[in-house]
Amino acid sequence: MEQRPVCLSVGGSDSCAGAGVQADLRVFNTLGVQGCSATTALTAQNPKEILHIQASSIPQFQAELEAITSYYDVACIKTGMLYDQDHVEALIPFISNTPFIVDPVLIASSGQLLFEQTTAKTSYQKLLQHSMLWTPNLQEAAYFLSQKNQDPIEIASALVLAYQTPVLLKGGHGQGNILRDIFCDTYGNIEIFEHTKQNISPLNLHGTGCRLASAIAAYYAMDRNLLSAIEQAHNWLQSDL
């Protein structure tokens, strides 16, 4: 039997399984890749609120990463909630030689902080030096740029200029009936992915950013073409909502 490509999800555990590593593993399985996970934190949450967060110990986190990367030939890694600078520092040695996608999970839909913000920019700058793509939404982009630019293309270009990493700027929080995600590479090339916004329940809305990034990782693991992976992931997510 042919071995399926292996994808690794690094992030928080979501007790309702709508986001986090549970959602990523579900996406990986649906799209035909083998999923593994390394957990940064346990969360007690539902689509409305987070009740409690407990960080995984660094030795446990490192042991999970070691167990996976020493056995599997990981084709792509997707990171989500990384919790703090210590977990980022522990992660970097395990992923520097593997294609990976950063979904910078900083703030929950409920408004609760999911990363210690005084060190977020420094921590993510170190991480992004090694990544092939990151997928901030408009709120996260405003934090990383320390500005409120209204034009998504200008925001995407500014993110690439500041962090020297290709970006997929997620536009789901934007105004209007059209969802526009903006891809910009390090040469300034722009691709726009447009879909009509769907009227979906909060239950399905929860974790859409996680699922998009993990779908990109899965499609990339299968065909090693980033733009194709982004397009396929968008089409799949729209059909899954």
ZIBEL-V714265 format. One record per pair of residues at least 24 apart in sequence whose ideal C-beta (glycine too) atoms are under 10 Angstrom apart, sorted by the first residue. I is the first residue (numbers start at 1). GAP is how many residues later the second one is. Records with the same first field share a line. If there is no record, write none. Layout:
# ZIBEL-V714265
I->GAP / GAP
This chain:
# ZIBEL-V714265
3->31 / 69 / 70
4->24 / 25 / 27 / 28 / 29 / 30 / 31 / 71 / 214 / 217 / 218
5->26 / 27 / 28 / 29 / 67 / 68 / 69 / 70 / 71 / 212 / 213 / 215 / 216 / 217 / 218 / 219
6->27 / 28 / 29 / 30 / 62 / 63 / 65 / 66 / 67 / 68 / 69 / 70 / 71 / 215
7->24 / 26 / 27 / 28 / 29 / 30 / 65 / 67 / 68 / 69 / 70 / 71 / 93 / 94 / 207 / 210 / 211 / 212 / 213 / 214 / 215
8->26 / 27 / 28 / 29 / 30 / 56 / 57 / 60 / 61 / 64 / 66 / 67 / 68 / 69 / 70 / 71 / 86 / 87 / 90 / 92 / 209 / 213
9->26 / 27 / 28 / 29 / 30 / 68 / 69 / 70 / 71 / 94 / 201 / 204 / 205 / 208
10->26 / 27 / 28 / 29 / 30 / 51 / 54 / 55 / 58 / 67 / 68 / 69 / 70 / 71 / 72 / 77 / 78 / 81 / 84 / 85 / 90 / 92
11->26 / 27 / 28 / 29 / 30 / 32 / 67 / 68 / 69 / 70 / 71 / 72 / 76 / 92 / 94 / 103 / 199 / 202 / 203
12->27 / 28 / 29 / 30 / 31 / 33 / 38 / 41 / 42 / 43 / 44 / 68 / 69 / 70 / 71 / 75 / 93 / 96 / 102 / 198
13->24 / 26 / 27 / 28 / 29 / 30 / 31 / 32 / 40 / 41 / 43 / 68
14->28 / 29 / 30 / 31 / 32 / 33 / 36 / 66 / 67 / 192 / 193 / 196
15->27 / 28 / 29 / 30 / 31 / 35 / 36 / 37
16->27 / 28 / 29 / 30 / 31 / 32 / 187 / 190 / 191
17->189 / 190
18->27 / 28 / 29 / 184 / 185 / 186 / 187 / 188 / 189 / 190 / 192 / 193
19->24 / 26 / 28 / 61 / 62 / 86 / 89 / 90 / 187 / 188 / 189 / 190 / 191 / 192
20->25 / 60 / 61 / 85 / 187 / 190
21->57 / 59 / 60 / 189 / 193
22->185 / 188
23->57 / 183 / 184 / 185 / 186 / 187 / 188 / 191
24->54 / 55 / 56 / 79 / 183 / 186 / 187 / 189 / 190 / 191 / 193 / 194
25->189
26->181 / 184 / 185 / 188
27->51 / 180 / 183 / 184 / 185 / 186 / 187 / 188 / 189 / 190 / 191 / 206 / 209 / 210 / 213
28->48 / 50 / 186 / 187 / 189 / 190 / 193
29->189
30->181 / 184 / 185 / 188 / 206 / 210
31->183 / 184 / 186 / 187 / 188 / 190 / 191 / 201 / 202 / 205
32->186 / 187 / 189 / 190
33->42 / 43 / 181 / 184 / 185 / 186 / 187 / 188 / 189
34->38 / 40 / 41 / 184 / 187
35->43 / 179 / 182 / 183
36->28 / 29 / 31 / 32 / 33 / 35 / 36 / 38 / 41
37->27 / 31 / 41 / 43
38->24 / 25 / 26 / 27 / 28 / 29 / 30 / 31 / 39 / 41 / 49 / 52 / 53 / 56
39->25 / 42 / 44 / 48
40->24 / 39 / 40 / 41 / 42 / 43 / 44 / 46 / 47 / 48 / 50 / 51 / 65 / 74 / 75
41->40 / 41 / 42 / 43 / 46 / 73 / 74
43->38 / 40 / 65 / 69 / 71
45->63 / 64 / 65 / 67 / 161
46->64 / 156 / 157 / 160
47->62 / 63 / 154 / 155 / 156 / 157 / 158 / 159 / 160
48->61 / 62 / 154 / 155 / 158
49->59 / 60 / 61 / 62 / 63
50->58 / 59 / 60 / 61 / 62 / 63 / 64
51->61
53->28 / 30 / 55 / 59 / 60 / 61
54->29
55->28 / 29 / 31 / 32
56->27 / 31 / 34
57->29
58->26 / 28 / 29 / 31 / 32
59->31
61->25 / 26 / 29 / 30 / 33
62->25 / 28 / 29 / 31 / 32
64->30
65->25 / 26 / 28 / 29 / 30
66->27 / 28
68->26
69->24 / 25 / 26 / 28 / 29
70->24
73->25
74->24 / 25 / 26 / 147
75->24 / 142 / 143 / 145 / 146 / 147 / 149
76->24 / 25 / 56 / 138 / 140 / 141 / 142 / 143 / 144 / 145 / 146 / 148 / 153
77->24 / 25 / 53 / 54 / 55 / 140 / 144
78->24 / 25 / 55 / 57 / 132 / 135 / 136 / 137 / 138 / 139 / 140 / 142 / 143
79->24 / 25 / 26 / 45 / 48 / 52 / 55 / 134 / 138
80->24 / 25 / 34 / 127 / 129 / 130 / 133 / 134
81->24 / 25 / 27 / 33 / 34 / 129
82->24 / 32 / 33 / 38 / 41 / 42 / 45
83->31 / 32 / 33
84->30 / 31 / 32 / 35 / 36 / 39
85->30 / 31 / 33 / 34 / 35 / 37 / 38 / 39 / 41
86->30 / 33 / 37
87->28 / 36
88->27 / 31 / 32 / 34 / 35 / 36 / 38 / 39
89->34 / 37 / 38
91->32 / 35 / 36 / 39
92->31 / 34 / 35 / 37 / 38
95->32 / 35 / 36
96->31 / 33 / 34 / 35
97->33
98->32 / 34
99->31 / 32 / 33 / 34 / 118 / 121 / 122 / 125 / 127
100->27 / 30 / 31 / 32 / 33 / 34 / 117 / 120
101->30 / 31 / 32 / 33 / 34 / 65 / 67 / 111 / 112 / 113 / 115 / 116 / 119 / 125 / 128 / 129
102->25 / 26 / 28 / 29 / 30 / 31 / 32 / 33 / 34 / 61 / 63 / 65 / 111
103->30 / 31 / 32 / 33 / 34 / 37 / 65 / 67 / 106 / 107 / 108 / 109 / 110 / 111 / 113 / 114
104->24 / 30 / 31 / 32 / 33 / 36 / 37 / 39 / 40 / 105 / 109
105->30 / 31 / 32 / 35 / 104 / 105 / 108
106->30 / 31 / 33 / 34 / 37 / 38
107->30 / 32 / 33 / 36
108->98
109->93 / 96 / 97 / 98 / 100
117->26
120->24
121->24 / 25 / 41 / 42
124->39 / 41
125->37 / 38 / 39 / 40
127->36 / 38
128->31 / 34 / 35 / 36 / 37 / 38 / 39
129->34 / 35 / 36
130->35
131->32 / 34 / 35
132->33 / 34 / 84 / 85 / 88 / 94
133->32 / 33 / 34 / 35 / 50 / 52 / 80 / 83 / 84 / 87 / 93 / 96 / 97
134->25 / 26 / 29 / 31 / 32 / 33 / 34 / 35 / 79
135->32 / 33 / 34 / 35 / 46 / 48 / 74 / 75 / 77 / 78 / 81 / 95 / 98
136->27 / 31 / 32 / 33 / 34 / 73
137->32 / 33 / 34 / 35 / 36 / 37 / 44 / 71 / 72
138->31 / 32 / 33 / 34 / 35 / 36
139->31 / 34
140->29 / 30 / 33 / 69
141->26 / 28 / 29 / 30 / 32 / 41
150->24 / 25
151->31
152->28 / 29 / 30 / 32 / 38 / 40
153->27 / 29 / 31 / 37 / 39
154->28 / 30
155->27 / 29
156->25 / 26 / 27 / 28 / 29 / 32 / 34 / 35 / 36
157->25 / 27 / 31 / 33
158->26
159->25
160->24 / 25 / 26 / 27 / 28 / 29 / 30
161->25 / 27
166->60 / 61 / 64
168->25 / 44 / 45 / 48 / 58 / 62 / 65 / 66
170->38 / 39 / 42 / 43
171->24 / 26
172->25 / 33 / 36 / 37 / 40
173->36
179->55 / 59
181->31 / 49 / 52 / 53
183->43 / 44 / 47 / 48
185->41 / 42
189->38
191->36 / 39 / 40
193->34 / 37 / 38 / 40 / 41 / 42 / 45
194->40
195->39 / 40 / 42 / 43 / 46
196->42
197->44
198->40 / 43
199->42
200->41
201->40
204->36 / 37
205->36
208->29 / 32 / 33
209->28
211->25 / 26 / 29 / 30
212->24 / 25 / 26 / 28
215->25
